[in-house]
Structure formats: structure tokens, C-alpha cells
Amino acid sequence: MKIISRIAQQPIFSTSLSLSQIMLYSAESIPLLLARRAMGVIRKPDPGPPENHRQILRAEIFNMLKEDFKNINGGLYTIDFFSSISPLSHFKRYLRLMQDSINSAKRAKKKQYKHFSAQAKEHGMGLPDYYLRNFHYQTDGYLSEGSADLYEHQTEILFMGTLNLMRRLLLVDLIAIGKKKSGDFRVLEIGAGTGVTTEVLLRSWPHAIIEAIDLSEPYLAKARQNLNEFSNVQFIQADGVDYRSLGQFDAVVSTYCLHEVPLNIRKQIVKNAAANLKKGGHLLLIDSLQLGDRQEFDWALKQFPKDFHEPFFTSYVRTPLNTLLSDDLELVDEKSWFLSKAVLARKL
């Protein structure tokens, strides 16, 4: 296994495996897309993509893989792909996912977005009202073990196997900052979900002490299970709006969280993130592209909330993330890869 692990960490192998994953998830999306179209819940985009959309897509994937290779070769991060890949469990999960996609399509046809199992209702007790919904029309929203088990697979299919690739490319600047830090590096992660971002950070920063918060206890339970080998992370059920810890953090990071909340909550999360930062500490916000960031993808941003239950997405794409930064935060950089963007700021 040590030999396999060493091979897996070679840049060329990692890049080849990333390409294989893109091909696999893209193929898995086809029957799901056809079924949802047959049920009338996926419509033809209006406006549609540009005529050279396929060429744009191929170029974007090639550039991401090239950059990922450079980052792995440069030692910025290493990914132990074998830690999470099991072909049999992947196939079984895909079969469950296909059934769940049919169920979510039925809810979409009926515009049902407040449909929960008894377990989900119990997990939702005391949580904000905006959160108690079937985001994307998925079963139980973010409030059950079954949802937590399928979620990462579902989102990778949605983004054709590029989601984790985009995520780690946009984490690079913060990872580089953390690697320069001597001693403990205290990090707050807001909206940790099942711990995918957390794992990249833990493997990149052995000296990190991470507090990872989320509103969903089932998703946090999945994160604890996925990352039980690490002792330097705590998964805590808490709200990014008002969470405070003993002491302050060197970095606060949020990935793919802010588009799921109303604008007033978005503002409060960013304000509270700044309050949790040490002077000179960094805030990194990673999320969907916004209108005007990449005009060739604006059509997809307009179409997404039409096909899925994303009630706050239209507001999100029209309110640039950098406008949420409080006066004590200085914008350091903005960048994008494919359908995702990152805003990096430093506390004054």
C-alpha cells in the first residue's frame, strides 16, 4: 500500500486520475440528464451557451489539469486519491443516486421543497428557516445521513467531475500562506459539509488546528467518519453568523456556502468571519462564479436556478463577493477557475 500511495502522489498519476474522474462523472451525468429531461424538469437553456462552448470547456479543463499538475509537482498539496476511491462502493452509491435523482425530479415537477423524513425533521429542529428546504430538490436537503452519503457524488456529477479540482486550485493561495507560518496555524472553516475542503487543508498543513463548523449534524457526522485519522480538527455544529471561539484565527475559509444563504445572512457571515480573524489574518471565500466574472458562462448561472431549487442563487450571482468585505478587510486577490471563483482578503 505504501508503494501505491507513493505512486498516487506523483503529479502525472494524479493528473491522469483527475482526467479519468472527469470522464467518469461526465458519463454518469448522461442517464441522469436524459431522465430529468424526459420528466420535463430540465429545460433548454435560454439564453443558451455560445457556439464555441465545447472548445471553451475543453480548454478550461486542460488548463485546470495543467495548473493542478504544477501545484502537485511544486509540493503545494498532495492528494491521496486511494483514500476515498472504492469502485464497488462508488457503483452502489451511483445506483442509489439514480433513484434519488428520479425522486428529486418528481419533487421538482410538484415544486416541493419542504419535504422531509422524520429523521430530517428531527435534525432540522432549531435551525434557521431558510435552511429547512430541499436544496436542489435533493432528498432531505442537508438534514439526513442518506443525503450526506450522496452529496459529494451528486455535486461532482453536476460539475462533470471538476468540483474538487476547482476547489483545490482556488485554495492554493491560502495553502501557500499557511505553509509559511511557523508554529500552530489556527483555521476556522465555515460550512464544512462532509469535510472535502477540510481534508485538503489537513493534508496541506500538518501544523494546522482546524475548527470546522456547519449547521448540518448528519453532514458533520460524515466528515468525522471520513477524517477520523486526524486529531487536529474539531467538527462543530454551529452557525457562521455568530460562531466565536477562544482566541482568534490565522485564517477563515468558506467554500460553496454563501450562495445557499440569503443576502442578509451572507453579509453577517462575512462580518463575523472578520471578527474571528487575527490582525493580518486571511479570509478566503470560494463559491460559484458571479455574473460578469466570465461572460462565456453567464448563461449557466442564469439557467442553474431554473432547473434546481436554489432560492438565493440569483441574489448571489448579482452581488459581487468583494462588496461584502467590511472596512477592516483588505482585498488581496480575486481569481476564477471554470465555474468557481475565490476572493482572498486580509484583516487590517
C-alpha positions in Angstrom: 0.0 0.0 0.0 2.9 2.4 0.7 4.1 1.9 -2.9 0.6 2.6 -4.3 0.4 5.7 -2.1 3.7 7.0 -3.4 2.6 6.3 -7.0 -0.7 8.1 -6.3 1.2 11.2 -5.2 3.2 11.5 -8.4 1.9 14.5 -10.4 1.5 12.7 -13.7 -0.5 9.9 -12.0 -2.7 12.4 -10.0 -3.4 14.4 -13.2 -4.3 11.2 -15.1 -6.6 10.1 -12.3 -8.3 13.6 -12.3 -8.9 13.3 -16.0 -10.3 9.8 -15.5 -12.7 11.2 -12.9 -13.8 13.9 -15.2 -14.6 11.4 -17.8 -16.4 9.1 -15.4 -18.6 11.7 -13.8 -19.4 13.2 -17.2 -20.5 9.8 -18.4 -22.6 9.2 -15.2 -24.4 12.5 -15.8 -25.8 11.4 -19.1 -28.5 9.0 -18.0 -29.5 11.3 -15.1 -29.8 14.3 -17.5 -31.9 12.2 -20.0 -34.2 11.0 -17.3 -34.8 14.5 -15.9 -35.3 15.9 -19.4 -37.9 13.1 -20.1 -39.7 14.2 -16.9 -39.7 17.8 -18.0 -37.6 19.2 -15.2 -34.6 20.2 -17.3 -35.3 22.8 -19.9 -33.3 24.1 -22.9 -31.2 26.9 -21.7 -32.4 30.4 -22.6 -30.1 32.1 -23.3 -28.0 29.2 -24.5 -24.3 28.7 -24.4 -22.0 30.3 -27.0 -21.4 28.4 -30.3 -17.9 27.5 -29.2 -18.9 26.2 -25.8 -17.3 22.8 -26.3 -14.0 24.3 -27.3 -14.2 26.7 -24.2 -14.9 23.7 -22.0 -12.1 21.6 -23.3 -9.6 24.4 -23.0 -10.8 25.2 -19.4 -10.4 21.5 -18.3 -6.9 21.3 -19.9 -5.8 24.5 -18.2 -7.1 23.3 -14.8 -5.3 19.9 -15.1 -2.1 21.7 -16.2 -2.2 24.0 -13.2 -3.1 21.1 -10.9 0.0 19.2 -12.1 2.2 22.3 -11.4 0.8 22.6 -7.9 1.3 18.9 -7.0 4.8 18.9 -8.6 5.6 22.1 -6.6 4.6 20.4 -3.4 1.7 22.9 -2.6 -0.6 20.0 -2.0 -0.7 16.2 -2.3 -3.9 14.2 -2.7 -4.1 10.6 -1.6 -6.8 9.6 -4.1 -6.8 6.0 -2.9 -8.1 7.1 0.5 -11.6 7.6 -0.9 -11.9 5.5 -4.0 -13.7 2.2 -3.9 -15.1 1.1 -7.2 -17.7 -1.1 -5.7 -19.0 1.4 -3.2 -18.9 4.1 -5.9 -21.1 1.9 -8.2 -23.5 1.1 -5.4 -23.8 4.8 -4.4 -24.4 5.7 -8.1 -27.4 3.3 -8.2 -28.8 4.9 -5.1 -28.1 8.3 -6.6 -30.0 7.4 -9.8 -33.1 6.5 -7.7 -32.7 9.7 -5.7 -32.5 11.7 -8.9 -35.8 10.4 -10.0 -37.3 11.3 -6.6 -35.9 14.8 -6.8 -37.3 15.2 -10.3 -40.7 14.3 -9.0 -40.4 16.9 -6.3 -39.3 19.4 -8.8 -42.3 18.8 -11.0 -44.6 19.4 -8.0 -42.4 22.3 -6.7 -42.0 20.5 -3.4 -39.0 21.9 -1.4 -40.2 21.4 2.1 -40.5 17.6 2.1 -38.6 15.8 4.9 -38.3 12.4 6.5 -38.9 12.0 10.2 -35.1 11.9 10.7 -34.5 15.1 8.8 -37.3 16.9 10.7 -35.5 16.0 13.9 -32.2 17.2 12.7 -33.8 20.4 11.5 -35.2 21.4 14.8 -33.9 24.8 15.9 -32.2 25.6 12.6 -32.9 28.8 10.6 -36.0 28.7 8.4 -34.1 29.4 5.2 -32.1 26.2 5.7 -35.1 24.0 6.1 -35.7 23.1 2.4 -34.7 20.6 -0.2 -31.9 22.4 -1.8 -31.6 21.2 -5.4 -34.8 19.3 -4.6 -32.5 16.6 -3.1 -34.0 14.2 -0.6 -34.0 15.7 2.9 -32.0 18.7 1.9 -28.9 18.8 4.1 -30.6 17.1 7.0 -30.1 13.3 6.8 -27.4 10.6 6.7 -28.6 9.5 3.3 -28.2 13.0 1.9 -24.7 13.3 3.4 -23.7 10.0 1.8 -24.8 11.0 -1.7 -24.0 14.7 -1.7 -20.4 14.8 -2.9 -21.1 12.3 -5.6 -24.1 14.3 -6.8 -22.2 17.6 -7.0 -19.3 16.0 -8.8 -21.7 14.7 -11.4 -23.3 18.1 -11.7 -19.9 19.7 -12.4 -18.7 16.9 -14.6 -16.0 15.8 -12.1 -14.3 19.2 -11.9 -15.6 20.3 -8.5 -12.8 19.1 -6.3 -10.3 20.2 -8.9 -11.7 23.7 -8.9 -11.8 23.7 -5.1 -8.1 22.9 -4.6 -6.9 25.2 -7.3 -8.7 28.1 -5.6 -7.3 27.1 -2.2 -3.7 27.4 -3.4 -3.0 31.0 -2.3 -4.2 30.3 1.2 -2.3 27.0 1.4 0.9 28.8 0.4 0.3 31.4 3.2 -0.3 28.6 5.7 2.9 26.8 4.7 5.0 29.9 5.5 3.5 30.1 9.0 5.7 28.6 11.8 4.0 27.0 14.8 0.3 26.4 15.1 -1.9 27.7 12.3 -5.5 28.2 13.6 -8.2 27.9 11.0 -12.0 28.3 11.1 -13.9 26.7 8.3 -17.5 27.8 7.8 -19.9 25.4 6.1 -17.6 22.4 6.2 -20.2 19.9 5.0 -18.8 16.4 4.7 -15.2 17.6 5.1 -13.8 17.7 1.5 -12.2 21.1 1.9 -11.1 20.2 5.4 -9.2 17.2 4.1 -7.2 19.3 1.6 -6.3 21.7 4.3 -5.3 19.0 6.8 -3.1 17.2 4.3 -1.5 20.5 3.3 -1.0 21.9 6.8 0.2 19.2 9.3 0.6 22.1 11.9 -3.0 23.4 11.4 -5.6 23.4 14.2 -9.0 23.5 12.5 -12.4 24.2 13.8 -14.9 23.2 11.1 -18.5 24.3 11.6 -21.7 23.5 9.8 -25.4 23.7 10.5 -26.0 20.0 9.5 -25.2 17.4 12.1 -25.5 14.5 9.6 -23.0 16.1 7.3 -20.6 16.7 10.2 -21.0 13.1 11.2 -20.0 12.1 7.7 -17.0 14.4 7.9 -15.9 12.9 11.2 -16.1 9.4 9.7 -14.2 10.5 6.6 -11.4 12.2 8.5 -11.2 10.1 11.7 -7.4 9.7 11.2 -6.8 13.4 12.0 -6.6 14.6 15.6 -6.1 18.3 14.8 -9.7 19.1 13.7 -12.9 19.6 15.5 -16.3 19.4 13.7 -18.8 21.5 15.5 -22.5 22.1 14.8 -22.7 25.9 14.7 -23.9 28.9 12.6 -21.3 31.0 10.8 -23.4 34.1 11.6 -22.5 34.2 15.3 -19.8 31.5 16.0 -17.0 32.6 18.2 -14.1 30.6 19.6 -11.5 31.1 22.3 -8.8 33.2 20.7 -8.7 34.3 17.1 -7.8 32.6 13.9 -5.0 32.9 11.4 -7.4 32.1 8.6 -11.1 31.7 7.9 -12.3 29.8 4.9 -15.7 29.1 3.4 -16.3 27.0 0.3 -19.6 26.8 -1.7 -21.6 28.0 1.3 -22.6 31.6 0.6 -24.8 31.0 -2.5 -27.0 28.8 -0.3 -28.0 31.7 2.1 -30.0 34.9 1.8 -28.1 38.2 1.2 -28.5 39.4 4.8 -27.1 36.2 6.2 -24.2 36.3 3.7 -23.3 39.7 5.0 -23.5 38.6 8.6 -21.3 35.5 7.9 -18.6 37.6 6.3 -18.7 40.2 9.1 -18.4 37.6 11.8 -15.6 35.9 9.9 -13.7 39.1 10.0 -14.3 39.4 13.8 -12.8 35.9 14.2 -9.6 36.8 12.4 -6.4 38.0 14.0 -4.9 41.2 12.6 -3.0 40.2 9.5 -5.1 37.0 9.2 -6.7 35.9 5.9 -10.3 35.3 4.8 -10.9 33.1 1.7 -14.3 32.8 0.1 -14.7 30.2 -2.6 -18.0 29.8 -4.4 -19.8 29.9 -7.7 -18.9 32.4 -10.4 -21.0 35.6 -10.4 -22.5 37.4 -13.4 -19.8 39.2 -15.4 -16.9 37.3 -13.9 -16.7 35.1 -17.1 -19.2 36.2 -19.6 -18.9 32.9 -21.5 -20.5 31.2 -18.5 -23.2 33.7 -17.6 -25.8 31.6 -19.4 -25.1 28.7 -17.0 -25.5 31.0 -14.0 -28.9 32.2 -15.2 -30.1 28.6 -16.0 -29.0 26.9 -12.8 -31.8 28.2 -10.5 -34.4 27.4 -13.2 -33.5 23.7 -13.1 -32.8 23.3 -9.4 -34.2 24.7 -6.2 -31.6 27.4 -5.4 -33.7 30.2 -4.0 -30.8 32.5 -3.1 -28.6 31.9 -6.1 -30.0 34.8 -8.3 -29.3 37.2 -5.5 -25.9 35.7 -5.0 -24.7 36.0 -8.7 -25.8 39.6 -8.8 -24.0 40.7 -5.6 -20.2 40.6 -6.0 -18.4 38.9 -3.1 -15.9 41.6 -2.8 -18.7 44.1 -1.9 -19.4 42.1 1.2 -16.0 42.8 2.7 -16.1 45.0 5.8 -13.9 48.1 6.2 -11.4 46.1 8.3 -10.8 43.7 5.4 -8.4 44.5 2.5 -9.0 42.7 -0.8 -5.8 40.8 -1.7 -6.8 38.9 -4.9 -9.7 37.5 -6.9 -9.4 34.6 -9.3 -11.6 32.0 -11.0 -11.4 28.5 -12.5 -14.2 27.3 -14.7 -17.5 27.8 -12.8 -15.9 28.8 -9.4 -14.2 31.9 -8.0 -12.2 32.9 -5.0 -11.9 36.2 -3.0 -8.9 36.5 -0.7 -8.8 39.3 1.9 -6.5 40.3 4.7 -7.6 41.8 8.1 -6.1 45.2 8.7 
